[in-house]
Amino acid sequence: MRIVIAGAGIGGLATALSLEAAGFRDIRIFERADRIRGLGVGINLLPHAVRELTELGLADRIAALGVAPATLAYANRFGQRIWSEPRGLAAGYRWPQLSVHRGRLQLALLDAVRERLGEIVHLGHRLVGVDDGDGTATARFATSSGDVDVEADVLVGADGIHSALRAIRYPDDGDPVWSGLTLWRGTAVIAPFLDGRTMVMAGDGDQKFVAYPLEEPGADGRQRVNFIAERRGTGSPDADWNRAVDPAPIVELFRDWRYDWLDVPGTIAAAEEILEYPMVDRDALPRWSVGRTTLLGDAAHAMYPNGSNGGSQAILDARTLAYHLATAPSVDAALDAYDEARRPATARLLEMTRQTGPEQVMLLARERAPHGFDRIDDVIPQAELERIAADYKAAAGFHPDALNARSSLTVALEPR
Ligand SMILES: Cc1cc2nc3c(=O)[nH]c(=O)nc-3n(C[C@H](O)[C@H](O)[C@H](O)COP(=O)(O)OP(=O)(O)OC[C@H]3O[C@@H](n4cnc5c(N)ncnc54)[C@H](O)[C@@H]3O)c2cc1C
């Protein structure tokens, strides 16, 4: 079976690795960029995605890239703790959560693709068109030396939030939908905060600061952390992940956010680089699989980063698609089964991230105690906090009991 993937991001590379593990060999990836530079800052891989990478035999090399956070803590803008919960192995999962640099993860997946499948990544190829045939799809790629047509039995659009395949299938889809929030993402090397293994979120729906360690502390005892500073009412909905900006005005916005456990303005001021982008997502689609093409990752379901699910859901898509292509009675049945398995699940998740997902506790704390509190129990009862956290995990498919019990997506088949 000839499988063509547009996009060598985390979703596209994970798809190639998943297909290889399911016995497919005729796989090619076409990537718009001339070089894979491993851009971005931190990304979280939740236990459900780490499970899939583990079953692909990549656990050790991915674990070596980052840090496994043991706790997730939510605080208000005064730094008062609202809720905290164990993460990964500490929460009873059989697989850890991992915080890694997105670019390092992408390059590690690329290395694995090259080792297992050879030079299947074709750079400088931008998907611009599709011709639907009878049981085939012919992809048209623009290159520096003209257009190239590539016929496939399956074409996977893993080409990100500005997906060309999605635009071809849904010409009226328009631009990504902006939440009105602007995000500044960066990394900084600072003294470890709390136990050096905690991901923290402080603030509320108008202004927020998220930080988590990305590496183990170095010889000088300092640690590289990833941070996201977020504010409503500034910026514009122009989705560019890679615009570097001056930290000074952002430091000023967070001037008063100095806690005895974390110096927020000091962390922003210490940034190695700050990238600005608007918090955008896309509406859920009625269908991903059309003819012999389907969508995957951000192309299918770009969602807000709250809940830390973008990369993880792309990896789940990849494994699910490979599973159905290997086990369904026909290619068309496989593309249908993949669509049915993943589209409603990610649509529910998208809806939850729009309602701020598990961060709802921060909004409730602000609404009920805008000037802070003495005891969180007086503001949000423990049972309500627990319910919000559990509901999100169940919707996101990573409740520990469900994930630990779910059967594997690994298929053992002969090469085809
Ligand atoms: C440069 C960049 C930086 C990012 N930084 C972060 C970050 O710091 N933190 C975070 O949580 N998430 C980040 N993300 C998003 C995150 O990687 C995705 O949400 C998630 O991993 C889903 O991956 P994906 O493969 O679906 O999409 P993406 O990772 O966006 O990958 C899509 C790929 O398709 C390629 N492409 C686009 N259009 C075409 C086309 N027409 N033809 C062929 N190829 C095409 C792109 O160049 C890209 O390599 C970043 C994405 C990008 C592209």
The ligand as an SDF file (V2000), in Angstrom:
LIG
                    3D

 53 58  0  0  0  0  0  0  0  0999 V2000
    7.2680   25.6450   14.1890 C   0  0  0  0  0  0  0  0  0  0  0  0
    6.3180   25.0820   15.2100 C   0  0  0  0  0  0  0  0  0  0  0  0
    6.5600   25.3080   16.5590 C   0  0  0  0  0  0  0  0  0  0  0  0
    5.6840   24.7980   17.5180 C   0  0  0  0  0  0  0  0  0  0  0  0
    5.9610   25.0370   18.8080 N   0  0  0  0  0  0  0  0  0  0  0  0
    5.1900   24.4850   19.7680 C   0  0  0  0  0  0  0  0  0  0  0  0
    5.5270   24.6520   21.1150 C   0  0  0  0  0  0  0  0  0  0  0  0
    6.4940   25.3260   21.4510 O   0  0  0  0  0  0  0  0  0  0  0  0
    4.7430   24.0650   22.0570 N   0  0  0  0  0  0  0  0  0  0  0  0
    3.6420   23.3200   21.7120 C   0  0  0  0  0  0  0  0  0  0  0  0
    2.9640   22.7890   22.6040 O   0  0  0  0  0  0  0  0  0  0  0  0
    3.2990   23.1500   20.4270 N   0  0  0  0  0  0  0  0  0  0  0  0
    4.0570   23.6960   19.4460 C   0  0  0  0  0  0  0  0  0  0  0  0
    3.7290   23.5100   18.1380 N   0  0  0  0  0  0  0  0  0  0  0  0
    2.5040   22.7430   17.8220 C   0  0  0  0  0  0  0  0  0  0  0  0
    2.6510   21.2970   18.0670 C   0  0  0  0  0  0  0  0  0  0  0  0
    3.8350   20.8000   17.4810 O   0  0  0  0  0  0  0  0  0  0  0  0
    1.4270   20.6450   17.4590 C   0  0  0  0  0  0  0  0  0  0  0  0
    0.2660   21.1130   18.1110 O   0  0  0  0  0  0  0  0  0  0  0  0
    1.3860   19.1680   17.6640 C   0  0  0  0  0  0  0  0  0  0  0  0
    2.6190   18.5930   17.8140 O   0  0  0  0  0  0  0  0  0  0  0  0
    0.6080   18.4960   16.5230 C   0  0  0  0  0  0  0  0  0  0  0  0
    1.5120   18.2380   15.4930 O   0  0  0  0  0  0  0  0  0  0  0  0
    1.1690   18.2010   13.9530 P   0  0  0  0  0  0  0  0  0  0  0  0
    2.2120   17.2960   13.3740 O   0  0  0  0  0  0  0  0  0  0  0  0
   -0.2470   17.9120   13.7240 O   0  0  0  0  0  0  0  0  0  0  0  0
    1.4000   19.6900   13.4640 O   0  0  0  0  0  0  0  0  0  0  0  0
    2.7320   20.5340   13.3510 P   0  0  0  0  0  0  0  0  0  0  0  0
    3.6640   20.2330   14.4440 O   0  0  0  0  0  0  0  0  0  0  0  0
    2.2940   21.9290   13.1590 O   0  0  0  0  0  0  0  0  0  0  0  0
    3.4210   20.0040   12.0020 O   0  0  0  0  0  0  0  0  0  0  0  0
    2.8990   20.2370   10.7070 C   0  0  0  0  0  0  0  0  0  0  0  0
    4.0190   20.0900    9.7030 C   0  0  0  0  0  0  0  0  0  0  0  0
    3.4780   20.1900    8.3980 O   0  0  0  0  0  0  0  0  0  0  0  0
    4.2770   21.0580    7.6290 C   0  0  0  0  0  0  0  0  0  0  0  0
    3.4150   21.6550    6.6010 N   0  0  0  0  0  0  0  0  0  0  0  0
    2.5530   22.6780    6.7290 C   0  0  0  0  0  0  0  0  0  0  0  0
    1.8980   22.9080    5.5720 N   0  0  0  0  0  0  0  0  0  0  0  0
    2.3550   21.9920    4.6850 C   0  0  0  0  0  0  0  0  0  0  0  0
    2.0540   21.7060    3.3450 C   0  0  0  0  0  0  0  0  0  0  0  0
    1.1350   22.4060    2.6580 N   0  0  0  0  0  0  0  0  0  0  0  0
    2.7000   20.6880    2.7310 N   0  0  0  0  0  0  0  0  0  0  0  0
    3.6350   19.9510    3.4080 C   0  0  0  0  0  0  0  0  0  0  0  0
    3.9710   20.1890    4.7020 N   0  0  0  0  0  0  0  0  0  0  0  0
    3.3320   21.1850    5.3390 C   0  0  0  0  0  0  0  0  0  0  0  0
    4.8170   22.0530    8.6280 C   0  0  0  0  0  0  0  0  0  0  0  0
    5.9860   22.6880    8.1450 O   0  0  0  0  0  0  0  0  0  0  0  0
    5.0820   21.1540    9.8210 C   0  0  0  0  0  0  0  0  0  0  0  0
    6.3520   20.5620    9.7790 O   0  0  0  0  0  0  0  0  0  0  0  0
    4.5470   24.0240   17.1260 C   0  0  0  0  0  0  0  0  0  0  0  0
    4.3080   23.7880   15.7630 C   0  0  0  0  0  0  0  0  0  0  0  0
    5.1890   24.2980   14.8070 C   0  0  0  0  0  0  0  0  0  0  0  0
    4.9640   24.0090   13.3370 C   0  0  0  0  0  0  0  0  0  0  0  0
  1  2  1  0
  2  3  1  0
  2 52  2  0
  3  4  2  0
  4  5  1  0
  4 50  1  0
  5  6  2  0
  6  7  1  0
  6 13  1  0
  7  8  2  0
  7  9  1  0
  9 10  1  0
 10 11  2  0
 10 12  1  0
 12 13  2  0
 13 14  1  0
 14 15  1  0
 14 50  1  0
 15 16  1  0
 16 17  1  0
 16 18  1  0
 18 19  1  0
 18 20  1  0
 20 21  1  0
 20 22  1  0
 22 23  1  0
 23 24  1  0
 24 25  2  0
 24 26  1  0
 24 27  1  0
 27 28  1  0
 28 29  2  0
 28 30  1  0
 28 31  1  0
 31 32  1  0
 32 33  1  0
 33 34  1  0
 33 48  1  0
 34 35  1  0
 35 36  1  0
 35 46  1  0
 36 37  1  0
 36 45  1  0
 37 38  2  0
 38 39  1  0
 39 40  1  0
 39 45  2  0
 40 41  1  0
 40 42  2  0
 42 43  1  0
 43 44  2  0
 44 45  1  0
 46 47  1  0
 46 48  1  0
 48 49  1  0
 50 51  2  0
 51 52  1  0
 52 53  1  0
M  END
$$$$
